[in-house]
C-alpha cells in the first residue's frame, strides 16, 4: 500500500503510482521488468550518510553507480551508504522502496542529470512493489533536488 504522504504528494502533482505484488520492484532490474522498460529508466534512490552525520539521497539511473568522489565534491564531505536501518529511520522508507518525495528526515537530495535523457522515468513510490511514471523535470520539481553529474565512470550497478 502506498504511504498516505506519498499518495497526497502524487495527487497534488497530478500523478499516480503503479503497484505490483509485494517485493516485485525491490531492485532496479526487477522494477524495470515490471514496467517493461530499460533499467536506465528506473530512478533508484540511494541514501548516503556523511562523516559529519548529514544524510543525502541520490537519484540515479538503475543501471549506474554513484561516484563517491563526485558526491564528496557536491556535499563537501566523504560519505558512505546508509545501512537499511539508517535508511528507514531517516527517510521513513525501507531500501528497495525509498521514495524521493515525502522523506521524513532533513535530507539533501541530488538528482543525476543523465536521467533527463528519458521522457519518462520511474522512481519508487514508498514500497518495494511500486513506482511512479513521471518526467525528469517533475521529479526535480517535486524533490527540490540539486541536479548534476554524480555517476561513477564505470557502467556497473
DSSP file (Angstrom, degrees, kcal/mol; ACC not computed):
  #  RESIDUE AA STRUCTURE BP1 BP2  ACC     N-H-->O    O-->H-N    N-H-->O    O-->H-N    TCO  KAPPA ALPHA  PHI   PSI    X-CA   Y-CA   Z-CA
    1    1 A X              0   0    0      0, 0.0     2,-0.2     0, 0.0     3,-0.1   0.000 360.0 360.0 360.0 131.3    0.0    0.0    0.0
    2    2 A X        -     0   0    0      1,-0.1   124,-0.1     2,-0.1     5,-0.1  -0.499 360.0-106.9 -67.8 128.6    1.4    3.4   -1.0
    3    3 A X    >>  -     0   0    0    122,-0.4     4,-2.5    -2,-0.2     3,-0.6  -0.252  24.6-120.3 -57.4 144.7    2.0    5.5    2.1
    4    4 A X  H 3> S+     0   0    0      1,-0.2     4,-2.7     2,-0.2     5,-0.2   0.873 111.6  55.1 -55.8 -42.6   -0.5    8.3    2.6
    5    5 A X  H 3> S+     0   0    0      1,-0.2     4,-1.7     2,-0.2    -1,-0.2   0.853 111.2  45.4 -63.0 -33.7    2.1   11.1    2.5
    6    6 A X  H <> S+     0   0    0     -3,-0.6     4,-2.6     2,-0.2    -2,-0.2   0.917 111.4  51.9 -72.8 -44.8    3.3    9.8   -0.9
    7    7 A X  H  X S+     0   0    0     -4,-2.5     4,-2.6     1,-0.2    -2,-0.2   0.910 111.0  48.4 -57.0 -44.1   -0.3    9.4   -2.2
    8    8 A X  H  X S+     0   0    0     -4,-2.7     4,-2.4     2,-0.2    -1,-0.2   0.905 110.9  49.6 -65.2 -42.3   -1.0   13.0   -1.2
    9    9 A X  H  X S+     0   0    0     -4,-1.7     4,-1.1    -5,-0.2    -2,-0.2   0.912 112.9  47.6 -63.3 -41.7    2.2   14.4   -2.9
   10   10 A X  H  <>S+     0   0    0     -4,-2.6     5,-3.1     2,-0.2     3,-0.5   0.929 111.4  49.4 -65.2 -45.6    1.4   12.5   -6.1
   11   11 A X  H ><5S+     0   0    0     -4,-2.6     3,-1.5     1,-0.2    -1,-0.2   0.907 106.7  56.6 -59.9 -41.8   -2.3   13.7   -6.2
   12   12 A X  H 3<5S+     0   0    0     -4,-2.4    -1,-0.2     1,-0.3    -2,-0.2   0.823 113.2  40.9 -58.9 -31.3   -1.1   17.3   -5.6
   13   13 A X  T 3<5S-     0   0    0     -4,-1.1    -1,-0.3    -3,-0.5    -2,-0.2   0.272 117.8-109.2-102.2   9.2    1.1   17.0   -8.7
   14   14 A X  T < 5S+     0   0    0     -3,-1.5     2,-0.3    -4,-0.3    -3,-0.2   0.808  77.2 126.3  70.5  29.9   -1.5   15.1  -10.8
   15   15 A X      < -     0   0    0     -5,-3.1     2,-0.4    -6,-0.1    -1,-0.2  -0.769  42.6-157.2-117.2 162.4    0.5   11.8  -10.7
   16   16 A X        -     0   0    0    117,-0.3   117,-0.5    -2,-0.3     2,-0.2  -0.999  15.7-127.1-140.2 141.8   -0.4    8.2   -9.7
   17   17 A X        -     0   0    0     -2,-0.4     2,-0.5   115,-0.2   115,-0.2  -0.485  16.2-136.1 -81.4 155.7    1.7    5.3   -8.6
   18   18 A X  E     -A  131   0A   0    113,-3.0   113,-1.7    -2,-0.2     2,-0.4  -0.960  22.0-156.8-110.8 131.4    1.5    1.9  -10.2
   19   19 A X  E     +A  130   0A   0     -2,-0.5   111,-0.2   111,-0.2     2,-0.2  -0.879  14.8 174.0-115.5 144.0    1.5   -1.0   -7.7
   20   20 A X        -     0   0    0    109,-3.2     3,-0.1    -2,-0.4     5,-0.1  -0.564  48.5 -52.9-125.9-169.5    2.5   -4.6   -8.2
   21   21 A X  S >  S-     0   0    0     -2,-0.2     3,-2.0     1,-0.1     4,-0.2  -0.390  77.5 -76.8 -70.3 151.0    2.8   -7.7   -5.9
   22   22 A X  T 3  S+     0   0    0      1,-0.3    -1,-0.1     2,-0.1   107,-0.1  -0.151 115.3   9.6 -51.4 134.5    5.0   -7.2   -2.8
   23   23 A X  T >  S+     0   0    0     -3,-0.1     3,-1.1     1,-0.1    -1,-0.3   0.360  91.0 116.8  81.5  -4.2    8.7   -7.3   -3.4
   24   24 A X  T <  S+     0   0    0     -3,-2.0    10,-0.3     1,-0.3   105,-0.2   0.577  82.0  35.9 -77.9  -8.0    8.4   -7.2   -7.2
   25   25 A X  T 3  S+     0   0    0    103,-3.1    -1,-0.3    -4,-0.2   104,-0.2   0.039  77.0 120.7-127.4  25.6   10.2   -3.8   -7.6
   26   26 A X  S <  S+     0   0    0     -3,-1.1     2,-0.3   102,-0.3    -2,-0.1   0.681  77.2  35.3 -69.6 -18.6   12.8   -4.1   -4.8
   27   27 A X  S  > S-     0   0    0     -4,-0.2     4,-2.7   101,-0.1     5,-0.2  -0.882  87.7-112.1-128.2 164.0   15.7   -3.7   -7.3
   28   28 A X  H  > S+     0   0    0     -2,-0.3     4,-2.7     1,-0.2     5,-0.2   0.893 118.2  51.3 -60.8 -40.5   16.1   -1.6  -10.4
   29   29 A X  H  > S+     0   0    0      2,-0.2     4,-2.0     1,-0.2    -1,-0.2   0.927 111.9  46.0 -64.6 -45.0   16.2   -4.8  -12.5
   30   30 A X  H  > S+     0   0    0      2,-0.2     4,-2.2     1,-0.2    -2,-0.2   0.930 113.6  49.2 -62.6 -45.0   13.0   -6.1  -11.0
   31   31 A X  H  X S+     0   0    0     -4,-2.7     4,-2.4     1,-0.2     5,-0.2   0.916 109.2  51.9 -61.7 -43.8   11.3   -2.7  -11.4
   32   32 A X  H  X>S+     0   0    0     -4,-2.7     5,-2.1     1,-0.2     4,-1.4   0.901 109.7  50.6 -60.3 -40.5   12.4   -2.4  -15.0
   33   33 A X  H  <5S+     0   0    0     -4,-2.0    -1,-0.2     2,-0.2    -2,-0.2   0.904 110.1  48.7 -63.3 -42.4   10.9   -5.8  -15.7
   34   34 A X  H  <5S+     0   0    0     -4,-2.2    -2,-0.2   -10,-0.3    -1,-0.2   0.889 118.2  39.8 -65.8 -39.1    7.6   -5.0  -14.1
   35   35 A X  H  <5S-     0   0    0     -4,-2.4    -1,-0.2    -5,-0.2    -2,-0.2   0.613 106.8-126.5 -86.2 -12.5    7.3   -1.7  -16.0
   36   36 A X  T  <5 +     0   0    0     -4,-1.4     2,-0.3     1,-0.2    -3,-0.2   0.884  68.3 117.7  70.0  38.5    8.7   -3.2  -19.2
   37   37 A X  S   <S-     0   0    0     -5,-2.1    -1,-0.2    -6,-0.1    -2,-0.1  -0.805  72.8 -79.6-129.7 170.4   11.4   -0.5  -19.6
   38   38 A X    >   -     0   0    0     -2,-0.3     3,-1.9     1,-0.1     4,-0.3  -0.398  41.1-118.8 -66.6 148.7   15.2   -0.3  -19.7
   39   39 A X  G >  S+     0   0    0      1,-0.3     3,-1.7     2,-0.2    23,-1.0   0.807 111.7  68.9 -59.5 -30.1   16.9   -0.4  -16.3
   40   40 A X  G 3  S+     0   0    0      1,-0.3    -1,-0.3    22,-0.2    78,-0.1   0.670  91.0  62.0 -65.0 -15.6   18.3    3.1  -17.0
   41   41 A X  G <  S+     0   0    0     -3,-1.9    81,-2.3    20,-0.1     2,-0.6   0.586  81.6  94.8 -85.4 -11.2   14.7    4.5  -16.8
   42   42 A X  E <  S-b  122   0B   0     -3,-1.7    20,-1.7    -4,-0.3     2,-1.3  -0.718  70.1-147.6 -82.2 122.8   14.4    3.4  -13.1
   43   43 A X  E     -bC 123  61B   0     79,-0.9    81,-0.5    -2,-0.6    18,-0.2  -0.724  20.1-159.6 -92.0  90.2   15.4    6.3  -10.9
   44   44 A X  E     - C   0  60B   0     16,-2.0    16,-1.9    -2,-1.3     2,-0.6  -0.476   7.7-139.4 -77.0 143.2   16.9    4.4   -8.0
   45   45 A X  E     - C   0  59B   0     14,-0.2     2,-0.5    53,-0.2    51,-0.3  -0.901  20.1-174.1-104.9 116.6   17.1    6.2   -4.6
   46   46 A X  E     - C   0  58B   0     12,-2.7    12,-3.0    -2,-0.6     2,-0.5  -0.943  11.8-148.5-114.8 131.1   20.3    5.7   -2.7
   47   47 A X  E     - C   0  57B   0     -2,-0.5    35,-2.8    10,-0.2     2,-0.3  -0.849  16.6-176.8-103.9 132.0   20.8    7.1    0.8
   48   48 A X  E     -DC  81  56B   0      8,-3.1     8,-2.7    -2,-0.5     2,-0.4  -0.896  15.3-148.6-123.1 152.2   24.3    8.1    2.0
   49   49 A X  E     -DC  80  55B   0     31,-2.9    31,-2.1    -2,-0.3     6,-0.2  -0.991  17.8-138.4-122.7 130.0   25.5    9.4    5.3
   50   50 A X  E >   -D   79   0B   0      4,-3.4     3,-2.5    -2,-0.4    29,-0.2  -0.390  26.8-109.1 -81.7 160.9   28.4   11.8    5.6
   51   51 A X  T 3  S+     0   0    0     27,-2.4    -1,-0.1     1,-0.3    28,-0.1   0.734 121.7  59.2 -59.3 -21.3   31.2   11.7    8.1
   52   52 A X  T 3  S-     0   0    0     26,-0.2    -1,-0.3     2,-0.1     3,-0.1   0.391 122.3-106.8 -88.8   3.0   29.5   14.8    9.6
   53   53 A X  S <  S+     0   0    0     -3,-2.5     2,-0.1     1,-0.3    -2,-0.1   0.349  76.0 133.9  90.7  -6.2   26.3   12.9   10.2
   54   54 A X        -     0   0    0     -5,-0.1    -4,-3.4     1,-0.0     2,-0.3  -0.486  48.0-135.7 -76.6 149.7   24.3   14.5    7.4
   55   55 A X  E     -Ce  49 107B   0     51,-0.5    53,-1.6    -6,-0.2     2,-0.3  -0.829  18.3-170.4-108.0 146.3   22.2   12.3    5.1
   56   56 A X  E     -Ce  48 108B   0     -8,-2.7    -8,-3.1    -2,-0.3     2,-0.5  -0.979  11.3-152.8-133.4 144.4   21.9   12.6    1.4
   57   57 A X  E     -Ce  47 109B   0     51,-2.6    53,-2.9    -2,-0.3     2,-0.5  -0.985  12.9-165.9-118.0 127.5   19.6   10.9   -1.1
   58   58 A X  E     -Ce  46 110B   0    -12,-3.0   -12,-2.7    -2,-0.5     2,-0.5  -0.958   6.1-157.2-116.8 127.1   20.9   10.5   -4.7
   59   59 A X  E     +Ce  45 111B   0     51,-2.9    53,-3.0    -2,-0.5     2,-0.3  -0.902  28.7 153.5-101.0 125.7   18.7    9.6   -7.6
   60   60 A X  E     -C   44   0B   0    -16,-1.9   -16,-2.0    -2,-0.5     6,-0.1  -0.940  50.5 -70.1-145.2 165.5   20.4    7.9  -10.5
   61   61 A X  E >   -C   43   0B   0     -2,-0.3     3,-1.9   -18,-0.2   -21,-0.2  -0.278  46.0-120.0 -58.2 143.9   19.7    5.5  -13.3
   62   62 A X  T 3  S+     0   0    0    -20,-1.7   -22,-0.2   -23,-1.0   -34,-0.2   0.652 110.5  53.4 -61.7 -17.5   19.1    2.0  -12.1
   63   63 A X  T 3  S+     0   0    0    -21,-0.2    -1,-0.3   -24,-0.1     2,-0.3   0.229 102.1  71.9-102.5  14.3   22.0    0.6  -14.2
   64   64 A X    <   -     0   0    0     -3,-1.9     2,-0.3    93,-0.2    91,-0.1  -0.820  67.4-133.0-127.8 165.7   24.6    3.0  -12.8
   65   65 A X        -     0   0    0     89,-0.5    87,-2.7    -2,-0.3     2,-0.3  -0.830  25.9-110.8-115.5 155.7   26.6    3.7   -9.6
   66   66 A X  B     -H  151   0C   0     -2,-0.3     2,-0.5    85,-0.3    85,-0.3  -0.676  28.6-125.1 -85.1 138.2   27.2    6.9   -7.7
   67   67 A X     >  -     0   0    0     83,-2.7     4,-2.3    -2,-0.3     5,-0.2  -0.733  10.5-153.2 -82.7 122.3   30.7    8.2   -7.6
   68   68 A X  H  > S+     0   0    0     -2,-0.5     4,-2.2     1,-0.2    11,-0.2   0.868  96.4  51.2 -64.8 -34.8   32.0    8.7   -4.1
   69   69 A X  H  > S+     0   0    0      2,-0.2     4,-2.1     1,-0.2    -1,-0.2   0.886 110.8  47.2 -71.2 -37.2   34.3   11.5   -5.2
   70   70 A X  H  > S+     0   0    0      2,-0.2     4,-1.8     1,-0.2    -2,-0.2   0.880 112.7  49.7 -70.5 -36.8   31.6   13.4   -7.1
   71   71 A X  H  X S+     0   0    0     -4,-2.3     4,-2.3     2,-0.2     6,-0.3   0.910 110.5  50.5 -66.3 -40.3   29.3   13.1   -4.2
   72   72 A X  H  X S+     0   0    0     -4,-2.2     4,-2.9     1,-0.2     5,-0.3   0.902 108.8  51.8 -62.8 -40.3   32.1   14.4   -1.9
   73   73 A X  H  < S+     0   0    0     -4,-2.1    -1,-0.2     1,-0.2    -2,-0.2   0.871 113.8  44.6 -62.7 -36.6   32.6   17.3   -4.3
   74   74 A X  H  < S+     0   0    0     -4,-1.8    -2,-0.2     1,-0.1    -1,-0.2   0.824 125.5  30.2 -77.1 -32.6   28.9   18.1   -4.1
   75   75 A X  H  < S-     0   0    0     -4,-2.3    -2,-0.2     2,-0.2    -3,-0.2   0.665  96.0-128.3-103.4 -19.5   28.5   17.8   -0.4
   76   76 A X  S  < S+     0   0    0     -4,-2.9     2,-0.3    -5,-0.3    -3,-0.1   0.579  79.9  81.7  81.7   9.3   31.9   18.7    0.9
   77   77 A X  S    S-     0   0    0     -5,-0.3    -2,-0.2    -6,-0.3    -1,-0.2  -1.000  83.6-107.9-148.4 145.0   32.2   15.6    3.0
   78   78 A X        -     0   0    0     -2,-0.3   -27,-2.4    -3,-0.1     2,-0.3  -0.503  44.8-167.7 -69.1 139.7   33.1   11.9    2.5
   79   79 A X  E     -D   50   0B   0    -29,-0.2     2,-0.3   -11,-0.2   -29,-0.2  -0.857  16.7-158.6-130.2 162.5   30.1    9.7    2.6
   80   80 A X  E     -D   49   0B   0    -31,-2.1   -31,-2.9    -2,-0.3     2,-0.1  -0.913  40.6 -84.3-131.9 161.7   29.1    6.0    2.9
   81   81 A X  E     -D   48   0B   0     -2,-0.3   -33,-0.3   -33,-0.2     2,-0.1  -0.431  49.5-116.6 -62.9 138.7   26.0    4.1    2.0
   82   82 A X        -     0   0    0    -35,-2.8   -35,-0.2    -2,-0.1    -1,-0.1  -0.470  29.1-112.7 -72.5 149.3   23.4    4.2    4.8
   83   83 A X     >  -     0   0    0     -2,-0.1     4,-2.8     1,-0.1     5,-0.2  -0.344  31.3-103.8 -73.2 164.5   22.5    0.9    6.4
   84   84 A X  H  > S+     0   0    0      1,-0.2     4,-2.4     2,-0.2     5,-0.2   0.904 124.1  49.1 -56.4 -41.1   19.0   -0.4    5.9
   85   85 A X  H  > S+     0   0    0      2,-0.2     4,-2.7     1,-0.2    -1,-0.2   0.920 111.8  47.9 -65.6 -43.3   18.1    0.7    9.5
   86   86 A X  H  > S+     0   0    0      2,-0.2     4,-2.7     1,-0.2     5,-0.3   0.907 111.1  52.3 -62.1 -41.2   19.5    4.2    9.0
   87   87 A X  H  X>S+     0   0    0     -4,-2.8     4,-2.4     2,-0.2     6,-0.6   0.945 113.2  42.8 -60.6 -49.4   17.7    4.5    5.7
   88   88 A X  H  X5S+     0   0    0     -4,-2.4     4,-2.0     1,-0.2    -2,-0.2   0.925 115.8  48.9 -62.7 -45.6   14.3    3.5    7.3
   89   89 A X  H  <5S+     0   0    0     -4,-2.7    -2,-0.2    -5,-0.2    -1,-0.2   0.904 119.2  36.8 -62.9 -42.3   14.9    5.7   10.3
   90   90 A X  H  <5S+     0   0    0     -4,-2.7    15,-2.0    -5,-0.2    -1,-0.2   0.795 130.5  26.5 -84.7 -29.0   15.9    8.8    8.3
   91   91 A X  H  <5S-     0   0    0     -4,-2.4    13,-1.8    -5,-0.3    -3,-0.2   0.716  92.5-125.7-105.7 -25.1   13.6    8.6    5.3
   92   92 A X  S  <<S+     0   0    0     -4,-2.0     2,-0.3    -5,-0.5    -4,-0.2   0.466  81.1  97.6  87.4   2.1   10.6    6.6    6.6
   93   93 A X  S    S-     0   0    0     -6,-0.6    -1,-0.3     6,-0.1    -2,-0.3  -0.936  71.7-124.9-125.5 147.4   11.1    4.2    3.7
   94   94 A X    >   -     0   0    0     -2,-0.3     3,-2.0    32,-0.3     4,-0.1  -0.588  43.7 -86.9 -84.9 151.0   12.8    0.8    3.6
   95   95 A X  T 3  S+     0   0    0      1,-0.3    -1,-0.1    -2,-0.2    33,-0.1  -0.273 118.3  38.4 -53.4 142.1   15.5    0.1    1.0
   96   96 A X  T 3  S+     0   0    0    -51,-0.3    -1,-0.3    -3,-0.1    31,-0.1   0.247 122.2  46.6  94.7 -11.6   14.0   -1.1   -2.3
   97   97 A X    <   +     0   0    0     -3,-2.0    29,-0.6    29,-0.1     2,-0.3   0.182  69.3 148.8-144.5  17.6   11.1    1.4   -1.9
   98   98 A X        -     0   0    0    -53,-0.2    26,-0.5    -5,-0.1     2,-0.4  -0.423  34.8-151.6 -64.9 119.2   12.7    4.7   -0.9
   99   99 A X        -     0   0    0     -2,-0.3    26,-0.1    26,-0.1    -6,-0.1  -0.772   8.9-144.4 -92.8 132.9   10.5    7.4   -2.3
  100  100 A X  S    S+     0   0    0     24,-0.5     2,-0.4    -2,-0.4     3,-0.2   0.603  85.4  56.3 -77.9  -9.0   12.3   10.7   -3.2
  101  101 A X  S    S+     0   0    0      1,-0.2    42,-0.1    43,-0.0   -92,-0.1  -0.977 103.7  30.1-121.4 138.7    9.4   12.8   -2.2
  102  102 A X  S    S+     0   0    0     -2,-0.4    -1,-0.2     1,-0.2   -96,-0.1   0.633  74.4 164.2  90.9  16.2    7.9   12.6    1.3
  103  103 A X        -     0   0    0     -3,-0.2    -1,-0.2     1,-0.1   -11,-0.2  -0.427  33.9-141.3 -66.1 144.3   11.1   11.7    3.1
  104  104 A X  S    S+     0   0    0    -13,-1.8   -13,-0.2    -2,-0.1    -1,-0.1   0.889  72.4  62.8 -75.0 -41.6   10.8   12.2    6.8
  105  105 A X  S    S-     0   0    0    -15,-2.0     2,-1.4     1,-0.1   -15,-0.1  -0.162  96.9 -90.6 -86.3 176.1   14.2   13.5    7.7
  106  106 A X        +     0   0    0      2,-0.0   -51,-0.5   -50,-0.0     2,-0.5  -0.707  65.1 160.8 -83.8  91.3   16.2   16.6    6.8
  107  107 A X  E     -e   55   0B   0     -2,-1.4     2,-0.3    -4,-0.1   -51,-0.2  -0.963  38.8-134.8-124.4 126.9   17.9   15.0    3.7
  108  108 A X  E     -e   56   0B   0    -53,-1.6   -51,-2.6    -2,-0.5     2,-0.4  -0.630  26.2-145.3 -77.6 134.6   19.5   16.9    0.9
  109  109 A X  E     -e   57   0B   0     -2,-0.3    37,-2.5   -53,-0.2     2,-0.4  -0.875  15.0-171.1-111.5 134.6   18.5   15.4   -2.5
  110  110 A X  E     -ef  58 146B   0    -53,-2.9   -51,-2.9    -2,-0.4     2,-0.5  -0.971   5.7-160.8-121.4 136.6   20.7   15.1   -5.6
  111  111 A X  E     -ef  59 147B   0     35,-2.7    37,-1.5    -2,-0.4     2,-0.3  -0.970  20.7-127.9-121.8 119.7   19.3   14.1   -9.0
  112  112 A X  E >   - f   0 148B   0    -53,-3.0     3,-1.7    -2,-0.5    37,-0.2  -0.489  14.1-140.5 -68.9 129.2   21.7   12.8  -11.6
  113  113 A X  G >  S+     0   0    0     35,-2.6     3,-1.8    -2,-0.3     4,-0.2   0.666  92.1  78.4 -66.9 -17.0   21.1   14.8  -14.8
  114  114 A X  G >  S+     0   0    0     34,-0.3     3,-1.5     1,-0.3    -1,-0.3   0.741  79.8  71.1 -65.9 -19.6   21.6   11.7  -17.0
  115  115 A X  G X  S+     0   0    0     -3,-1.7     3,-1.5     1,-0.3    -1,-0.3   0.753  82.5  74.0 -63.5 -21.8   18.0   10.7  -16.1
  116  116 A X  G <  S+     0   0    0     -3,-1.8    -1,-0.3     1,-0.3    -2,-0.2   0.626  74.7  78.4 -69.2 -12.1   16.9   13.6  -18.2
  117  117 A X  G <  S+     0   0    0     -3,-1.5     2,-0.4    -4,-0.2    -1,-0.3   0.678  86.4  71.8 -71.6 -14.0   17.7   11.7  -21.4
  118  118 A X  S <  S-     0   0    0     -3,-1.5    18,-0.5    -4,-0.2     3,-0.1  -0.815  74.0-145.0-102.9 141.8   14.4    9.7  -20.9
  119  119 A X  S    S+     0   0    0     -2,-0.4     2,-0.4     1,-0.2    -1,-0.1   0.785  92.1  27.9 -71.9 -26.5   11.0   11.2  -21.5
  120  120 A X        +     0   0    0     15,-0.1     2,-0.3    16,-0.1    15,-0.2  -0.997  69.0 179.3-139.6 133.6    9.7    9.1  -18.6
  121  121 A X  E     - G   0 134B   0     13,-3.3    13,-2.2    -2,-0.4     2,-0.4  -0.807  20.2-135.0-127.3 169.8   11.4    7.7  -15.6
  122  122 A X  E     +bG  42 133B   0    -81,-2.3   -79,-0.9    -2,-0.3    11,-0.2  -0.777  20.1 178.1-135.6  88.1   10.2    5.6  -12.6
  123  123 A X  E     -bG  43 132B   0      9,-0.9     9,-2.1    -2,-0.4   -79,-0.1  -0.484  42.5 -91.9 -79.5 161.9   11.2    6.4   -9.0
  124  124 A X        -     0   0    0    -81,-0.5   -24,-0.5   -26,-0.5     7,-0.2  -0.315  23.6-143.1 -69.3 156.5    9.8    4.2   -6.2
  125  125 A X        -     0   0    0      2,-0.4  -122,-0.4     5,-0.2     6,-0.1  -0.072  63.3 -73.2-114.5  31.7    6.6    5.3   -4.5
  126  126 A X  S    S+     0   0    0    -29,-0.6   -32,-0.3     1,-0.3     2,-0.3   0.429 110.6  71.5  97.9  -1.1    7.4    4.3   -0.9
  127  127 A X  S >  S-     0   0    0    -31,-0.1     3,-0.8   -34,-0.1    -2,-0.4  -0.914  83.8-115.0-138.6 167.3    7.2    0.5   -1.3
  128  128 A X  T 3  S+     0   0    0     -2,-0.3  -103,-3.1     1,-0.2  -102,-0.3   0.194 113.6  53.5 -86.8  17.5    9.2   -2.3   -2.9
  129  129 A X  T 3  S+     0   0    0   -105,-0.2  -109,-3.2  -104,-0.2     2,-0.3   0.023 100.2  67.5-136.9  27.6    6.3   -3.0   -5.2
  130  130 A X  E <   +A   19   0A   0     -3,-0.8     2,-0.3  -111,-0.2    -5,-0.2  -0.944  44.3 176.5-147.1 164.9    5.6    0.4   -6.7
  131  131 A X  E     -A   18   0A   0   -113,-1.7  -113,-3.0    -2,-0.3     2,-0.5  -0.971  23.0-129.9-161.3 166.3    6.8    3.1   -9.0
  132  132 A X  E     -G  123   0B   0     -9,-2.1    -9,-0.9    -2,-0.3     2,-0.4  -0.958  15.4-140.9-128.2 113.1    5.7    6.4  -10.4
  133  133 A X  E     +G  122   0B   0   -117,-0.5     2,-0.3    -2,-0.5  -117,-0.3  -0.599  47.3 137.4 -69.7 125.9    5.9    7.2  -14.2
  134  134 A X  E     -G  121   0B   0    -13,-2.2   -13,-3.3    -2,-0.4     2,-0.2  -0.975  51.8 -94.2-160.5 168.5    7.0   10.8  -14.4
  135  135 A X     >  -     0   0    0     -2,-0.3     4,-2.0   -15,-0.2   -15,-0.1  -0.516  33.7-116.7 -87.1 160.2    9.3   13.2  -16.3
  136  136 A X  H  > S+     0   0    0    -18,-0.5     4,-2.4     1,-0.2     5,-0.2   0.912 116.7  54.5 -58.2 -44.3   12.7   14.2  -15.1
  137  137 A X  H  > S+     0   0    0      1,-0.2     4,-2.3     2,-0.2    -1,-0.2   0.887 107.9  48.5 -60.6 -40.2   11.5   17.8  -14.8
  138  138 A X  H  > S+     0   0    0      2,-0.2     4,-2.9     1,-0.2    -1,-0.2   0.883 109.5  53.4 -68.3 -37.7    8.6   16.8  -12.5
  139  139 A X  H  X S+     0   0    0     -4,-2.0     4,-2.1     2,-0.2     6,-0.3   0.932 111.2  45.2 -61.5 -45.8   11.0   14.7  -10.4
  140  140 A X  H  X>S+     0   0    0     -4,-2.4     4,-2.1     1,-0.2     5,-0.7   0.914 114.1  49.9 -64.5 -42.4   13.3   17.7   -9.9
  141  141 A X  H  <5S+     0   0    0     -4,-2.3    -2,-0.2    -5,-0.2    -1,-0.2   0.935 113.4  44.9 -61.0 -47.3   10.4   19.9   -9.1
  142  142 A X  H  <5S+     0   0    0     -4,-2.9    -1,-0.2     1,-0.2    -2,-0.2   0.835 121.5  37.1 -69.3 -33.3    8.8   17.6   -6.6
  143  143 A X  H  <5S-     0   0    0     -4,-2.1    -1,-0.2    -5,-0.2    -2,-0.2   0.710  92.3-136.2 -91.3 -21.2   12.1   16.8   -4.7
  144  144 A X  T  <5 +     0   0    0     -4,-2.1   -35,-0.2    -5,-0.2    -3,-0.2   0.756  47.7 173.1  66.6  22.8   13.7   20.2   -4.9
  145  145 A X      < -     0   0    0     -5,-0.7     2,-0.5    -6,-0.3   -35,-0.3  -0.215  37.5-119.3 -70.0 153.5   16.8   18.2   -5.9
  146  146 A X  E     -f  110   0B   0    -37,-2.5   -35,-2.7    -3,-0.1     2,-0.2  -0.813  31.7-142.5 -89.6 124.1   20.1   19.6   -7.0
  147  147 A X  E     +f  111   0B   0     -2,-0.5     2,-0.3   -37,-0.2   -35,-0.2  -0.608  41.7 109.1 -91.3 151.7   20.9   18.3  -10.5
  148  148 A X  E    S-f  112   0B   0    -37,-1.5   -35,-2.6    -2,-0.2     2,-0.7  -0.976  70.1 -59.1 171.8-174.2   24.4   17.4  -11.6
  149  149 A X        +     0   0    0     -2,-0.3   -37,-0.1   -37,-0.2    -2,-0.0  -0.857  53.1 152.2 -96.6 111.4   26.7   14.5  -12.6
  150  150 A X        +     0   0    0     -2,-0.7   -83,-2.7     2,-0.1     2,-0.2   0.201  33.3 119.7-121.4  12.9   27.0   12.1   -9.7
  151  151 A X  B     -H   66   0C   0    -85,-0.3   -85,-0.3   -81,-0.1     2,-0.1  -0.558  62.6-120.1 -91.2 145.7   27.8    8.9  -11.6
  152  152 A X        -     0   0    0    -87,-2.7   -87,-0.2    -2,-0.2   -85,-0.1  -0.410  29.9-116.9 -69.0 155.1   30.8    6.7  -11.4
  153  153 A X  S    S+     0   0    0     -2,-0.1    -1,-0.1   -89,-0.1     2,-0.1   0.830  94.3  76.1 -68.2 -33.5   32.7    6.3  -14.7
  154  154 A X  S    S-     0   0    0      1,-0.1   -89,-0.5     2,-0.1    -2,-0.1  -0.382  81.7-131.5 -76.7 161.7   32.1    2.5  -15.0
  155  155 A X        +     0   0    0    -91,-0.1    -1,-0.1    -2,-0.1    -2,-0.0   0.445  63.3 123.5 -92.9  -0.6   28.6    1.4  -16.0
  156  156 A X              0   0    0      1,-0.1    -4,-0.1   -92,-0.1   -91,-0.1  -0.279 360.0 360.0 -68.8 146.4   28.1   -1.2  -13.3
  157  157 A X              0   0    0    -93,-0.1   -93,-0.2   -92,-0.1    -1,-0.1   0.409 360.0 360.0 -90.4 360.0   25.1   -1.1  -11.0
